[in-house]
């Protein structure tokens, strides 16, 4: 039996020469001794290979390549499981996940492999005596950013949000992150980890992102293929939004919007911009080529009819799009009478070949709208919301809502614009919303099944690891 954190984090970043293939053969772990450290970070090329390995961890099928995204969508209210399905992610959809579940285990393990890669760089970059200071700083920027987003993603899936107050589903909940979070690994040590509080986790995430922000030399990366200073700022906006630190969420969204590095695709070409590649509004994404794509295991394949087509949009979601909304181009009604999602359509005749968005400029406007609302800046909230809503539907008038209706408009626009990208479950939980679901019936907040169990492979070997309620 593997110790998924304690042993995985012994994994050295001796992942040079690793491509973004789907095989896990290279993950057969070997001791990360001093000789390995010295060899792995001997020069800038090897440092770059170690950085690439960190992104490889994120792009795998068990993380952003598919499972992290589709599992969260299956647990939310934007997709239904097609009756004739391939039996993937059915436990998430049916809310029957158990601690031995393979999906939860795979996501958990992959996240902490990404953490291990990042920690290996942070601990051993000093071995690159031939690296310039810029090369060292850039590598550290990548490492701290990867470590931050990996822990943030673990926190979103395996713990209740920062603002939780109901201790019956999250012991210690006090509205300020007092409930259990995740184990935040700052080293590649082999000690058995303990879960920190959500507040402690957020403090570490922000500290890592601030370090990454100050370390990066690169303002933006081509195709959004890696983190950059702007991508870190965009992630900080998201993190602060989840903390309900509205001032900082707005500030970082404004910085990214104001950078001029990204532009929204106009209404006339927005539907066509979802062509399997990134666009002018891509801030950070997982990039796949014809030779390293995930093929039948990719996220695109789970949605479209040429693939498994397992998850189809709910009628409730479809009804939210007006007839003049260009985002209707994401949907196709096919011969079986079902509506399929083609937001991630594949490209070049390969249904599973699709870059996968992680952070887009659209989100920054939606973050800003939500933050401005809570700061009492109603006109600014309306304006930010209109940018996204009217880009999609040019026939919409300016938003004139205030109070609770305006917040509902903002969250509904977020639900539409970010649909199928892995946001909805987390937006539901942090906003304490109920869900209407075809199979399970209504899911009323709070429900302890809306977060994953800590995998049994971890709790069985780690006496320090507390399990979540309901499991």
KAHU-V226862 format. One record per residue. N is the residue number from 1. RES is the residue in three letters. PSI is psi as a letter, one per 40 degrees, with the letter a starting at -180 (NA if undefined). NEAR is the number of other ideal C-beta (glycine too) atoms within 8 Angstrom. Layout:
N:RES:PSI:NEAR  N:RES:PSI:NEAR
This chain:
1:UNK:h:5  2:UNK:i:7  3:UNK:h:12  4:UNK:d:13  5:UNK:d:12  6:UNK:d:13  7:UNK:d:10  8:UNK:d:14  9:UNK:e:15  10:UNK:e:12  11:UNK:h:13  12:UNK:i:12  13:UNK:f:13  14:UNK:f:9  15:UNK:f:12  16:UNK:i:9  17:UNK:e:5  18:UNK:h:10  19:UNK:i:6  20:UNK:f:9  21:UNK:i:5  22:UNK:e:9  23:UNK:i:5  24:UNK:e:5  25:UNK:d:5  26:UNK:e:7  27:UNK:e:7  28:UNK:h:5  29:UNK:i:7  30:UNK:i:7  31:UNK:h:6  32:UNK:g:11  33:UNK:i:6  34:UNK:d:5  35:UNK:d:6  36:UNK:d:12  37:UNK:d:13  38:UNK:d:9  39:UNK:d:9  40:UNK:d:15  41:UNK:f:14  42:UNK:d:9  43:UNK:i:8  44:UNK:d:10  45:UNK:d:6  46:UNK:d:13  47:UNK:d:15  48:UNK:d:9  49:UNK:d:12  50:UNK:d:17  51:UNK:d:13  52:UNK:d:10  53:UNK:d:13  54:UNK:d:16  55:UNK:d:14  56:UNK:d:12  57:UNK:d:13  58:UNK:d:13  59:UNK:e:13  60:UNK:i:12  61:UNK:d:10  62:UNK:e:11  63:UNK:b:15  64:UNK:e:11  65:UNK:d:15  66:UNK:d:14  67:UNK:d:14  68:UNK:d:14  69:UNK:d:13  70:UNK:d:14  71:UNK:d:15  72:UNK:d:15  73:UNK:d:14  74:UNK:d:12  75:UNK:e:10  76:UNK:a:11  77:UNK:f:11  78:UNK:e:11  79:UNK:i:14  80:UNK:i:10  81:UNK:h:13  82:UNK:h:10  83:UNK:d:4  84:UNK:g:3  85:UNK:i:10  86:UNK:e:5  87:UNK:f:4  88:UNK:h:9  89:UNK:f:14  90:UNK:d:10  91:UNK:d:11  92:UNK:d:11  93:UNK:d:13  94:UNK:e:9  95:UNK:f:10  96:UNK:f:6  97:UNK:h:11  98:UNK:i:8  99:UNK:d:11  100:UNK:e:7  101:UNK:h:12  102:UNK:d:6  103:UNK:d:12  104:UNK:d:13  105:UNK:d:13  106:UNK:d:10  107:UNK:d:15  108:UNK:d:15  109:UNK:d:14  110:UNK:d:13  111:UNK:d:14  112:UNK:e:15  113:UNK:d:12  114:UNK:d:15  115:UNK:d:14  116:UNK:d:15  117:UNK:d:17  118:UNK:d:15  119:UNK:d:15  120:UNK:d:15  121:UNK:d:18  122:UNK:d:11  123:UNK:d:9  124:UNK:e:11  125:UNK:d:14  126:UNK:e:5  127:UNK:e:10  128:UNK:g:14  129:UNK:e:4  130:UNK:e:6  131:UNK:i:12  132:UNK:i:6  133:UNK:d:6  134:UNK:d:7  135:UNK:d:11  136:UNK:d:11  137:UNK:d:11  138:UNK:d:12  139:UNK:d:15  140:UNK:d:14  141:UNK:d:18  142:UNK:d:16  143:UNK:d:17  144:UNK:d:15  145:UNK:d:15  146:UNK:d:17  147:UNK:d:14  148:UNK:d:15  149:UNK:d:10  150:UNK:d:14  151:UNK:d:17  152:UNK:d:11  153:UNK:d:11  154:UNK:d:13  155:UNK:d:14  156:UNK:d:10  157:UNK:d:12  158:UNK:e:12  159:UNK:i:16  160:UNK:i:11  161:UNK:i:10  162:UNK:d:12  163:UNK:e:9  164:UNK:h:13  165:UNK:e:7  166:UNK:h:8  167:UNK:e:9  168:UNK:d:6  169:UNK:e:12  170:UNK:g:15  171:UNK:h:7  172:UNK:e:9  173:UNK:h:13  174:UNK:e:8  175:UNK:e:7  176:UNK:f:7  177:UNK:f:13  178:UNK:e:10  179:UNK:i:15  180:UNK:h:12  181:UNK:b:15  182:UNK:i:11  183:UNK:h:9  184:UNK:h:10  185:UNK:h:13  186:UNK:e:5  187:UNK:i:7  188:UNK:f:12  189:UNK:i:5  190:UNK:e:6  191:UNK:i:5  192:UNK:h:9  193:UNK:i:11  194:UNK:i:7  195:UNK:h:10  196:UNK:i:12  197:UNK:i:12  198:UNK:d:17  199:UNK:d:11  200:UNK:d:11  201:UNK:d:16  202:UNK:d:15  203:UNK:d:8  204:UNK:d:13  205:UNK:d:13  206:UNK:d:11  207:UNK:d:8  208:UNK:d:13  209:UNK:d:15  210:UNK:d:9  211:UNK:d:10  212:UNK:d:17  213:UNK:d:12  214:UNK:e:6  215:UNK:d:10  216:UNK:h:14  217:UNK:d:6  218:UNK:h:9  219:UNK:d:8  220:UNK:i:13  221:UNK:i:11  222:UNK:h:5  223:UNK:e:10  224:UNK:f:15  225:UNK:e:8  226:UNK:i:10  227:UNK:i:13  228:UNK:i:13  229:UNK:d:11  230:UNK:d:13  231:UNK:d:16  232:UNK:d:15  233:UNK:d:12  234:UNK:d:16  235:UNK:d:16  236:UNK:d:14  237:UNK:d:18  238:UNK:d:12  239:UNK:d:14  240:UNK:d:13  241:UNK:d:13  242:UNK:d:12  243:UNK:e:10  244:UNK:f:8  245:UNK:g:8  246:UNK:d:13  247:UNK:d:8  248:UNK:d:10  249:UNK:d:17  250:UNK:d:14  251:UNK:d:9  252:UNK:d:13  253:UNK:d:15  254:UNK:d:9  255:UNK:d:9  256:UNK:d:16  257:UNK:d:11  258:UNK:e:6  259:UNK:d:10  260:UNK:e:4  261:UNK:e:7  262:UNK:i:14  263:UNK:i:6  264:UNK:h:12  265:UNK:h:10  266:UNK:i:7  267:UNK:d:9  268:UNK:d:4  269:UNK:e:8  270:UNK:d:13  271:UNK:d:9  272:UNK:e:7  273:UNK:e:8  274:UNK:g:12  275:UNK:e:7  276:UNK:e:12  277:UNK:i:7  278:UNK:i:9  279:UNK:a:7  280:UNK:e:7  281:UNK:e:11  282:UNK:h:14  283:UNK:d:16  284:UNK:h:13  285:UNK:i:14  286:UNK:h:11  287:UNK:h:10  288:UNK:i:13  289:UNK:i:6  290:UNK:d:6  291:UNK:e:4  292:UNK:f:7  293:UNK:i:12  294:UNK:e:13  295:UNK:b:10  296:UNK:e:8  297:UNK:e:10  298:UNK:i:17  299:UNK:d:13  300:UNK:d:15  301:UNK:d:16  302:UNK:e:14  303:UNK:d:15  304:UNK:i:14  305:UNK:d:7  306:UNK:e:6  307:UNK:b:13  308:UNK:d:9  309:UNK:f:13  310:UNK:d:11  311:UNK:h:15  312:UNK:i:11  313:UNK:i:13  314:UNK:i:11  315:UNK:d:6  316:UNK:d:8  317:UNK:d:14  318:UNK:d:10  319:UNK:e:6  320:UNK:e:8  321:UNK:h:10  322:UNK:i:7  323:UNK:d:5  324:UNK:e:7  325:UNK:h:10  326:UNK:e:10  327:UNK:e:11  328:UNK:e:8  329:UNK:e:9  330:UNK:e:11  331:UNK:i:11  332:UNK:h:7  333:UNK:h:7  334:UNK:a:9  335:UNK:d:3  336:UNK:e:4  337:UNK:e:5  338:UNK:i:9  339:UNK:h:10  340:UNK:i:13  341:UNK:h:14  342:UNK:f:12  343:UNK:d:10  344:UNK:g:14  345:UNK:e:12  346:UNK:i:16  347:UNK:i:10  348:UNK:f:7  349:UNK:e:4  350:UNK:h:10  351:UNK:d:10  352:UNK:e:14  353:UNK:h:14  354:UNK:h:14  355:UNK:i:12  356:UNK:h:14  357:UNK:i:9  358:UNK:d:9  359:UNK:h:12  360:UNK:i:9  361:UNK:d:13  362:UNK:d:11  363:UNK:d:14  364:UNK:d:14  365:UNK:d:15  366:UNK:d:16  367:UNK:d:14  368:UNK:d:16  369:UNK:d:15  370:UNK:d:16  371:UNK:d:14  372:UNK:d:14  373:UNK:d:13  374:UNK:d:8  375:UNK:e:9  376:UNK:e:5  377:UNK:g:8  378:UNK:d:10  379:UNK:d:6  380:UNK:d:9  381:UNK:d:15  382:UNK:d:14  383:UNK:d:8  384:UNK:d:13  385:UNK:d:16  386:UNK:d:11  387:UNK:d:10  388:UNK:d:15  389:UNK:d:12  390:UNK:d:11  391:UNK:d:11  392:UNK:d:12  393:UNK:g:10  394:UNK:e:7  395:UNK:e:5  396:UNK:h:10  397:UNK:i:4  398:UNK:i:7  399:UNK:h:11  400:UNK:e:6  401:UNK:i:9  402:UNK:i:6  403:UNK:a:6  404:UNK:d:5  405:UNK:d:8  406:UNK:d:15  407:UNK:d:10  408:UNK:d:9  409:UNK:d:12  410:UNK:d:14  411:UNK:d:12  412:UNK:d:9  413:UNK:d:13  414:UNK:d:12  415:UNK:d:13  416:UNK:d:13  417:UNK:d:12  418:UNK:e:12  419:UNK:i:12  420:UNK:e:13  421:UNK:e:8  422:UNK:f:10  423:UNK:d:10  424:UNK:d:14  425:UNK:d:12  426:UNK:d:11  427:UNK:d:13  428:UNK:d:13  429:UNK:d:13  430:UNK:d:10  431:UNK:e:7  432:UNK:f:7  433:UNK:i:9  434:UNK:i:7  435:UNK:i:9  436:UNK:h:6  437:UNK:h:9  438:UNK:d:5  439:UNK:d:8  440:UNK:e:8  441:UNK:a:5  442:UNK:h:8  443:UNK:h:13  444:UNK:h:5  445:UNK:h:10  446:UNK:i:11  447:UNK:h:8  448:UNK:e:10  449:UNK:e:8  450:UNK:e:11  451:UNK:i:10  452:UNK:i:12  453:UNK:i:14  454:UNK:h:13  455:UNK:i:14  456:UNK:d:9  457:UNK:d:12  458:UNK:d:13  459:UNK:d:11  460:UNK:d:7  461:UNK:e:8  462:UNK:h:12  463:UNK:e:4  464:UNK:e:7  465:UNK:h:13  466:UNK:i:7  467:UNK:i:8  468:UNK:i:13  469:UNK:i:8  470:UNK:e:7  471:UNK:NA:8
